[in-house]
Amino acid sequence: MDEKELSGRELTRSECRSADDRLLALAEKRPGLVSANGKLTCNRCGNQDRNKMQAAPCSCGTACFYCLSCLNMGKIKSCTVLHHLPEINAFAWPHEPVLQWKGQLSSEQKRASDEIVGTVRSEETRLIWAVAGAGKTEMIFEGIAACLRKGGRVCLASPRVDVCLELAPRIKQAFPDIPLALLYGGNEEGYSYTPLVIATTHQLLRFREAFDLLIIDEIDSFPFHNDASLQFGAQKSRKKASALVYLTATPSRAMQKDIKRGKLAATVLPARYHGFALPEPECLWVGNWRKAINRKKNARFLSLIRRQLQQQRRFLLFLPHIQLMEELDGWLRELFPDKQFTCVSASDPDREEKVKRMRAEMYDFLMTTTILERGVTFRDIDVIVLGAEDRVFTEASLVQIAGRAGRHKDFPTGRVCFAHDGETKAIQGAVRQIHSMNRAAGRRGLLNGSVSVLPK
């Protein structure tokens, strides 16, 4: 480990294993846990909740507290010392063209791109509220380039590994001459000091005042949206003078209130880049679908699956729970032995390969949990949510899932069906939000095509 590898980072002694005594002597040091006014605070993740602190005998010879909030990133104890060197931006000056993407932005994408560049230059905070399929990734290219051109360091972070893996090749293609590090748990490549970083939001906990531009994609996504420690880590990873850009199709109620009150600058894009409306979901009551799966009979939802297969329309079938998905998988194999399909979840080690096979049109359909609700794109796809009334499917989740259909410019239409055993506020809210965005896009003259619903 050299000075560059510790620059802008904050690591425990065990994470600095390869550092020599000279480097450790140079490093700024502070305790992992600090006590003040009767409160313990974790300096890595900001946790102050005593219920998330545990005391245990320690190798240092005393009973040490340790932080449970960031335990999955390694143990931070009372006796832990964190090591940090200030970010030095010791990068080779980038040669032009920094950005080598050859595509063309729509007028709305260009408007958002210009506002992101302005945010980078003024070192402020901005939310990009853009519907699923608006082309958010392309909008951030010029902002990234503007930061890199002035010798800055950029991080593009997301709560989900899948999203990071999807973003990495696209960013690398747009900036082929800029060294890039991809950081997520289990990545065997390890850390390297680069001007451009793509990381899960968990990995931001190991940075301190490193980035001149931090872009957080899918900010409403689990686990970031309700995890104060991850939000603390994101803020800690930024320089005091830096730009912060949030990207999402479904901002939280709190963020929407901040926009209305003028506390948060926002760019709202209600239309997709190809100018077609968002697919508006049909809501279909299918009765007790759980019992139907358990008993393997009287399943109203089977007519939806048969319709898709008869019309040779490939589709994603979302279910709320892994066990139910696996039970249905077994039953559907009995009913449709000649069809090609599989199922994926967060615990599936072959998930990435299965998604690739679905993209290659090797499956007739793919069953999935909410792991594929965002961050993945298929060329021509319909969507069925079975059990849309389940509490797993929030309003934001359903909006994101509906956004999987009609994303590609060559296939801008698609069918979305919320199959349920009783409509919920989340279902109604998702339908209302999608309809509202289509109306807003129509009023602004941004739609080329009609509302996207395929014939039944």
Secondary structure in CASP SS format (residue, H / E / C, confidence):
PFRMAT SS
TARGET T0000
AUTHOR 0000-0000-0000
METHOD secondary structure of the structure
MODEL  1
M C 1.00
D C 1.00
E H 1.00
K H 1.00
E H 1.00
L H 1.00
S E 1.00
G C 1.00
R E 1.00
E E 1.00
L E 1.00
T E 1.00
R C 1.00
S H 1.00
E H 1.00
C H 1.00
R C 1.00
S C 1.00
A C 1.00
D C 1.00
D H 1.00
R H 1.00
L H 1.00
L H 1.00
A H 1.00
L H 1.00
A C 1.00
E E 1.00
K E 1.00
R E 1.00
P E 1.00
G C 1.00
L E 1.00
V E 1.00
S E 1.00
A E 1.00
N C 1.00
G C 1.00
K E 1.00
L E 1.00
T E 1.00
C E 1.00
N C 1.00
R C 1.00
C C 1.00
G C 1.00
N C 1.00
Q C 1.00
D C 1.00
R H 1.00
N H 1.00
K H 1.00
M E 1.00
Q E 1.00
A E 1.00
A E 1.00
P E 1.00
C C 1.00
S C 1.00
C C 1.00
G C 1.00
T C 1.00
A E 1.00
C E 1.00
F E 1.00
Y E 1.00
C E 1.00
L C 1.00
S C 1.00
C C 1.00
L H 1.00
N H 1.00
M H 1.00
G C 1.00
K C 1.00
I C 1.00
K E 1.00
S C 1.00
C C 1.00
T C 1.00
V E 1.00
L E 1.00
H E 1.00
H E 1.00
L E 1.00
P C 1.00
E C 1.00
I C 1.00
N C 1.00
A C 1.00
F C 1.00
A C 1.00
W C 1.00
P C 1.00
H C 1.00
E C 1.00
P C 1.00
V C 1.00
L C 1.00
Q C 1.00
W C 1.00
K C 1.00
G C 1.00
Q C 1.00
L C 1.00
S C 1.00
S H 1.00
E H 1.00
Q H 1.00
K H 1.00
R H 1.00
A H 1.00
S H 1.00
D H 1.00
E H 1.00
I H 1.00
V H 1.00
G H 1.00
T H 1.00
V H 1.00
R H 1.00
S H 1.00
E C 1.00
E C 1.00
T E 1.00
R E 1.00
L E 1.00
I E 1.00
W E 1.00
A E 1.00
V C 1.00
A C 1.00
G C 1.00
A C 1.00
G C 1.00
K H 1.00
T H 1.00
E H 1.00
M H 1.00
I C 1.00
F H 1.00
E H 1.00
G H 1.00
I H 1.00
A H 1.00
A H 1.00
C H 1.00
L H 1.00
R H 1.00
K C 1.00
G C 1.00
G C 1.00
R C 1.00
V E 1.00
C E 1.00
L E 1.00
A E 1.00
S E 1.00
P C 1.00
R C 1.00
V H 1.00
D H 1.00
V H 1.00
C H 1.00
L H 1.00
E H 1.00
L H 1.00
A H 1.00
P H 1.00
R H 1.00
I H 1.00
K H 1.00
Q H 1.00
A H 1.00
F C 1.00
P C 1.00
D C 1.00
I C 1.00
P C 1.00
L E 1.00
A E 1.00
L E 1.00
L E 1.00
Y C 1.00
G C 1.00
G C 1.00
N C 1.00
E C 1.00
E C 1.00
G C 1.00
Y C 1.00
S C 1.00
Y C 1.00
T C 1.00
P C 1.00
L E 1.00
V E 1.00
I E 1.00
A E 1.00
T E 1.00
T H 1.00
H H 1.00
Q H 1.00
L H 1.00
L H 1.00
R H 1.00
F E 1.00
R C 1.00
E C 1.00
A C 1.00
F E 1.00
D E 1.00
L E 1.00
L E 1.00
I E 1.00
I E 1.00
D E 1.00
E C 1.00
I C 1.00
D C 1.00
S C 1.00
F C 1.00
P C 1.00
F H 1.00
H H 1.00
N H 1.00
D C 1.00
A H 1.00
S H 1.00
L H 1.00
Q H 1.00
F H 1.00
G H 1.00
A H 1.00
Q H 1.00
K H 1.00
S H 1.00
R E 1.00
K E 1.00
K E 1.00
A E 1.00
S E 1.00
A E 1.00
L E 1.00
V E 1.00
Y E 1.00
L E 1.00
T E 1.00
A C 1.00
T C 1.00
P C 1.00
S C 1.00
R H 1.00
A H 1.00
M H 1.00
Q H 1.00
K H 1.00
D H 1.00
I H 1.00
K H 1.00
R C 1.00
G C 1.00
K C 1.00
L C 1.00
A E 1.00
A E 1.00
T E 1.00
V E 1.00
L E 1.00
P C 1.00
A C 1.00
R C 1.00
Y C 1.00
H C 1.00
G C 1.00
F C 1.00
A C 1.00
L C 1.00
P E 1.00
E C 1.00
P C 1.00
E E 1.00
C E 1.00
L E 1.00
W E 1.00
V C 1.00
G C 1.00
N C 1.00
W H 1.00
R H 1.00
K H 1.00
A H 1.00
I H 1.00
N H 1.00
R H 1.00
K C 1.00
K C 1.00
N C 1.00
A C 1.00
R C 1.00
F C 1.00
L H 1.00
S H 1.00
L H 1.00
I H 1.00
R H 1.00
R H 1.00
Q H 1.00
L H 1.00
Q H 1.00
Q C 1.00
Q C 1.00
R C 1.00
R C 1.00
F E 1.00
L E 1.00
L E 1.00
F E 1.00
L C 1.00
P C 1.00
H C 1.00
I H 1.00
Q H 1.00
L H 1.00
M H 1.00
E H 1.00
E H 1.00
L H 1.00
D H 1.00
G H 1.00
W H 1.00
L H 1.00
R H 1.00
E H 1.00
L H 1.00
F C 1.00
P C 1.00
D C 1.00
K C 1.00
Q C 1.00
F E 1.00
T E 1.00
C E 1.00
V E 1.00
S C 1.00
A C 1.00
S C 1.00
D C 1.00
P C 1.00
D C 1.00
R H 1.00
E H 1.00
E H 1.00
K H 1.00
V H 1.00
K H 1.00
R H 1.00
M H 1.00
R H 1.00
A C 1.00
E C 1.00
M C 1.00
Y C 1.00
D C 1.00
F E 1.00
L E 1.00
M E 1.00
T E 1.00
T C 1.00
T H 1.00
I H 1.00
L H 1.00
E C 1.00
R C 1.00
G C 1.00
V C 1.00
T C 1.00
F C 1.00
R C 1.00
D C 1.00
I C 1.00
D E 1.00
V E 1.00
I E 1.00
V E 1.00
L E 1.00
G C 1.00
A C 1.00
E C 1.00
D C 1.00
R C 1.00
V C 1.00
F C 1.00
T C 1.00
E H 1.00
A H 1.00
S H 1.00
L H 1.00
V H 1.00
Q H 1.00
I H 1.00
A H 1.00
G C 1.00
R C 1.00
A C 1.00
G C 1.00
R C 1.00
H E 1.00
K C 1.00
D C 1.00
F E 1.00
P C 1.00
T C 1.00
G C 1.00
R C 1.00
V E 1.00
C E 1.00
F E 1.00
A E 1.00
H E 1.00
D C 1.00
G C 1.00
E C 1.00
T C 1.00
K H 1.00
A H 1.00
I H 1.00
Q H 1.00
G H 1.00
A H 1.00
V H 1.00
R H 1.00
Q H 1.00
I H 1.00
H H 1.00
S H 1.00
M H 1.00
N H 1.00
R H 1.00
A H 1.00
A H 1.00
G H 1.00
R H 1.00
R C 1.00
G C 1.00
L C 1.00
L C 1.00
N C 1.00
G C 1.00
S C 1.00
V C 1.00
S E 1.00
V C 1.00
L C 1.00
P C 1.00
K C 1.00
END
